[in-house]
Each structure stands twice: as C-alpha cells, then as structure tokens.
C-alpha cells in the first residue's frame, strides 16, 4: 500500500475509491495509514467507500488520520465507512470525522456503520454537524449494540434532519440491541421527521430494543401517514416489547 501511495500522482483525477477487504485484502494499521496518505493526493475524489470487518483494527487514531486526509478533498459528494465490528473506536474518532465532514457543502450522502463504543456524546455531536450540510439528501447510520446510545441521540437526530430542506432518505438500519432507546425517543423522532416534507425513503431497524412497545409503533405508523412525499417505508422492531 505504501508503494501505491508513492505512485498515485498519475491518478490525481480519480473520482471514486472503493475498498472492500472481503475481496482477499486484509487491512492492517499500516495499510490504513497508507490509505490516508493516498487520499491526501486525490483531491478530485467525489465518492469514498471503505469497509473494514476486523473487530480489533480501526482505532480513533486511524479515524483521525482519515479525517486529516479528507481535508484535502474539494468536492466530496458521498462517503461510506463501515467499521461495524470495530471495538477500538470511540466518540473521539466519530467527532473528529464529523468536524471535517461538516465543511463539505457538496456532500449528498453519508453512510456510517460504527462499533459498539459510540455514546450519546458522539452521535449528538454528529447530529449537530449534519445541520450544516445543506446539500445532504441521504443518511444511513448503524450503531449495533451501542448500549450507551439513548433517546437523546434520536431526539437530536430528528431535530437535525428537519432543518435539511433537500433531505430525502433516512436509514437507521442497525440500532439493534441499543437497550436504552425507548418509546419516548422514537415518538419524539417521529414527530420531528413529520416536518421533513421532502422525505421519500424511511428505514428504521430497532430490533432487540426492549424499551419500544406496540403503542409507540402505532403512533409512529399514524404519524407517517401525513408525509405525502414518502414512497418507501421499512420498519423492523423484532423482539422489542411488542406483540405485532
């Protein structure tokens, strides 16, 4: 990977980079650092897609290196980072990344799949940064088994999304096992997204969240009926405190 970084000059006009270690490529901390060095040389990048399945690998230091590299990119439109299994990344890495992403007025799509150590602190700060992305149309977030994420994060996310005039798609697709999310957070979130008049796509996955009940699901479904722009809805509340 270091050799690639040194020879990248002829490819400065690359628009998209897609790295999936499932394709017989295994990340190491050294290769992640080298990848950041590569990104620094690709100022014309518009789309980044990186997946890492090694649960011990990605750290806050790696996210800080990546964030520093993103500062060199001029017109980023889409970013997808899948570090779902990472047990060594925390709020610090997420906040550092969010601080950089908020500066991209060109950013239209964000997909962040994070490890289990994220808390309300990191997700609430990210929500604040989202309000500054005037071009954002699609948000995909996953925080499986983040037991320190509570209703407050959902409330802050809802408040952020209703401020985005061109927003079209929200995909909270992996909040499984977030045991501290309850009816209150989901109701408040649904009330907020009712005000997102441009919303077309909604996917909510909160399976194994015992604080969510049938009564709230009924209120959620009823609230969505007022969104005339909505074209697709997918709800997963398997093994919540529900009977339906």
C-alpha positions as CSV (number, residue, x, y, z in Angstrom):
1,X,0.0,0.0,0.0
2,X,2.9,2.4,0.7
3,X,4.2,1.8,-2.8
4,X,0.8,2.7,-4.2
5,X,0.8,5.9,-2.2
6,X,4.1,6.9,-3.8
7,X,2.9,6.2,-7.3
8,X,-0.5,7.7,-7.1
9,X,0.3,11.0,-8.9
10,X,-0.9,9.9,-12.4
11,X,-4.3,9.2,-10.8
12,X,-5.0,12.5,-9.2
13,X,-8.3,12.9,-11.1
14,X,-9.8,9.7,-9.7
15,X,-13.4,10.4,-8.7
16,X,-14.2,7.2,-6.7
17,X,-12.4,4.9,-4.4
18,X,-14.0,1.6,-3.2
19,X,-12.1,-0.7,-0.8
20,X,-13.6,-4.0,0.4
21,X,-11.3,-6.3,2.4
22,X,-13.7,-9.2,1.6
23,X,-12.0,-9.2,-1.8
24,X,-9.0,-11.1,-0.4
25,X,-7.5,-8.0,1.1
26,X,-6.8,-7.7,4.8
27,X,-6.5,-4.3,6.4
28,X,-3.6,-3.6,8.8
29,X,-3.0,-0.4,10.8
30,X,-0.1,0.3,8.4
31,X,-2.4,-0.1,5.3
32,X,-5.0,2.2,6.9
33,X,-2.3,4.8,7.4
34,X,-1.1,4.4,3.9
35,X,-4.7,4.7,2.6
36,X,-4.9,8.1,4.3
37,X,-1.7,9.1,2.6
38,X,-3.3,8.1,-0.8
39,X,-6.5,10.1,-0.1
40,X,-4.4,13.2,0.5
41,X,-3.2,13.0,-3.1
42,X,-6.7,12.5,-4.6
43,X,-8.1,16.0,-4.2
44,X,-10.7,15.3,-7.0
45,X,-12.4,12.4,-5.2
46,X,-16.2,12.6,-5.1
47,X,-17.0,9.2,-3.6
48,X,-15.4,7.1,-0.9
49,X,-16.5,3.6,0.2
50,X,-14.4,1.7,2.8
51,X,-15.3,-1.4,4.7
52,X,-13.3,-3.0,7.4
53,X,-14.5,-6.1,9.2
54,X,-11.6,-6.7,11.6
55,X,-13.1,-6.0,15.0
56,X,-9.8,-5.0,16.6
57,X,-8.3,-2.9,13.9
58,X,-9.9,0.5,13.4
59,X,-9.0,3.0,16.2
60,X,-9.6,6.6,16.9
61,X,-6.1,7.3,15.6
62,X,-7.0,5.7,12.3
63,X,-10.2,7.8,12.0
64,X,-8.1,10.9,12.8
65,X,-5.7,10.1,10.0
66,X,-8.6,9.6,7.7
67,X,-10.2,12.8,8.7
68,X,-7.0,14.7,8.1
69,X,-6.7,13.2,4.6
70,X,-10.3,14.3,3.8
71,X,-9.4,17.9,4.3
72,X,-7.5,17.8,1.0
73,X,-10.6,16.8,-1.0
74,X,-12.5,19.6,-2.6
75,X,-15.9,18.3,-3.7
76,X,-16.8,15.2,-1.8
77,X,-20.4,14.1,-2.6
78,X,-20.6,10.6,-1.0
79,X,-18.9,8.8,1.9
80,X,-19.5,5.3,3.2
81,X,-17.4,4.0,6.1
82,X,-18.3,0.6,7.5
83,X,-16.5,-0.2,10.8
84,X,-19.3,-2.0,12.4
85,X,-17.1,-4.6,14.2
86,X,-14.6,-2.1,15.5
87,X,-14.2,-2.3,19.3
88,X,-11.4,0.2,19.5
89,X,-13.0,3.3,18.0
90,X,-15.0,5.7,20.3
91,X,-16.7,9.1,20.3
92,X,-13.4,10.8,19.7
93,X,-12.9,9.3,16.3
94,X,-16.5,9.9,15.3
95,X,-16.5,13.6,16.4
96,X,-13.2,14.2,14.6
97,X,-14.7,12.8,11.4
98,X,-17.9,14.8,11.8
99,X,-15.9,18.0,12.3
100,X,-14.3,17.5,8.9
101,X,-17.5,16.3,7.0
102,X,-19.5,19.4,8.1
103,X,-17.3,21.5,5.9
104,X,-18.4,19.8,2.6
105,X,-21.3,21.8,1.2
106,X,-21.2,19.3,-1.7
107,X,-21.9,16.2,0.5
108,X,-25.1,14.5,-0.6
109,X,-24.9,11.0,1.0
110,X,-23.4,9.7,4.3
111,X,-23.2,6.1,5.4
112,X,-21.5,5.4,8.8
113,X,-21.6,2.0,10.4
114,X,-19.8,2.2,13.7
115,X,-18.6,-0.1,16.5
116,X,-20.3,-0.6,20.0
117,X,-18.4,2.1,21.9
118,X,-20.2,5.1,20.5
119,X,-22.3,7.0,23.0
120,X,-24.8,9.9,23.0
121,X,-21.9,12.3,23.1
122,X,-20.5,11.2,19.7
123,X,-23.9,10.8,18.0
124,X,-25.3,14.0,19.3
125,X,-22.2,15.9,18.0
126,X,-22.6,14.3,14.7
127,X,-26.3,15.3,14.5
128,X,-25.2,18.9,15.2
129,X,-22.7,18.8,12.3
130,X,-25.4,17.4,9.9
131,X,-27.4,20.6,10.1
132,X,-24.5,22.4,8.3
133,X,-24.7,20.1,5.2
134,X,-27.2,22.0,3.1
135,X,-26.9,19.5,0.2
136,X,-27.3,16.3,2.2
137,X,-30.1,14.1,0.8
138,X,-29.4,10.6,2.3
139,X,-28.3,9.5,5.7
140,X,-27.5,5.8,6.6
141,X,-26.4,5.2,10.2
142,X,-25.7,1.9,12.1
143,X,-24.8,1.6,15.8
144,X,-25.4,-2.0,16.6
145,X,-25.2,-2.8,20.3
146,X,-24.2,0.7,21.3
147,X,-25.7,0.4,24.8
148,X,-24.7,4.0,25.7
149,X,-26.9,5.5,23.0
150,X,-30.2,6.7,24.4
151,X,-33.3,8.6,23.5
152,X,-31.3,11.8,23.5
153,X,-29.4,10.7,20.3
154,X,-32.7,10.0,18.5
155,X,-34.1,13.4,19.6
156,X,-31.0,15.2,18.3
157,X,-31.1,13.4,15.0
158,X,-34.7,14.2,14.4
159,X,-34.1,17.9,15.2
160,X,-31.1,17.9,12.8
161,X,-33.0,16.3,9.9
162,X,-35.9,18.6,10.0
163,X,-33.5,21.5,9.3
164,X,-32.4,20.0,5.9
165,X,-34.6,21.3,3.1
166,X,-33.4,18.8,0.4
167,X,-33.3,15.7,2.6
168,X,-34.9,12.6,1.0
169,X,-33.7,9.4,2.7
170,X,-33.1,8.3,6.3
171,X,-31.9,4.8,7.0
172,X,-31.3,3.9,10.7
173,X,-30.7,0.4,9.7
174,X,-28.7,-1.1,12.6
175,X,-29.7,0.1,16.0
176,X,-30.2,-3.5,17.2
177,X,-29.5,-4.0,20.9
178,X,-29.5,-0.3,21.8
179,X,-31.3,-1.1,25.1
180,X,-31.5,2.5,26.3
181,X,-33.7,3.6,23.4
182,X,-37.4,3.8,24.5
183,X,-40.8,4.9,23.4
184,X,-40.0,8.5,24.2
185,X,-37.1,8.7,21.9
186,X,-38.9,7.1,19.0
187,X,-42.0,9.2,19.4
188,X,-40.0,12.4,19.5
189,X,-38.0,11.4,16.5
190,X,-41.2,10.6,14.5
191,X,-42.7,13.9,15.4
192,X,-39.6,15.6,14.0
193,X,-39.4,13.8,10.7
194,X,-43.1,14.6,10.1
195,X,-41.7,18.1,9.3
196,X,-39.3,16.8,6.7
197,X,-41.6,17.5,3.7
198,X,-39.2,16.1,1.1
199,X,-38.7,12.7,2.8
200,X,-39.1,9.8,0.3
201,X,-37.4,6.8,2.0
202,X,-37.5,5.7,5.6
203,X,-36.0,2.5,7.1
204,X,-36.0,2.1,10.9
205,X,-34.3,-1.0,12.4
206,X,-34.6,-1.2,16.2
207,X,-34.8,-4.9,16.8
208,X,-33.9,-6.2,20.2
209,X,-34.7,-2.8,21.8
210,X,-37.0,-3.8,24.7
211,X,-37.9,-0.2,25.6
212,X,-40.1,0.1,22.5
213,X,-43.8,-1.0,22.7
214,X,-46.8,-1.6,20.5
215,X,-48.4,1.7,21.4
216,X,-45.4,3.6,20.1
217,X,-45.3,1.7,16.8
218,X,-49.0,2.5,16.3
219,X,-48.3,6.2,16.8
220,X,-45.3,6.0,14.5
221,X,-47.3,4.5,11.7
222,X,-50.1,7.0,12.1
223,X,-47.6,9.9,12.1
224,X,-46.1,8.7,8.8
225,X,-49.5,9.0,7.1
226,X,-49.1,12.8,7.0
227,X,-45.9,12.5,4.8
228,X,-47.3,12.7,1.3
229,X,-43.8,12.6,-0.2
230,X,-43.0,9.2,1.4
231,X,-42.6,6.4,-1.2
232,X,-40.9,3.6,0.8
233,X,-41.1,2.6,4.4
234,X,-39.4,-0.4,6.1
235,X,-39.8,-1.0,9.9
236,X,-38.0,-3.7,11.9
237,X,-38.9,-3.9,15.6
238,X,-38.4,-7.7,16.0
239,X,-38.0,-8.8,19.6
240,X,-38.9,-5.4,21.0
241,X,-41.5,-5.2,23.8
242,X,-44.2,-5.6,21.1
243,X,-46.7,-8.3,20.1
244,X,-47.1,-7.3,16.4
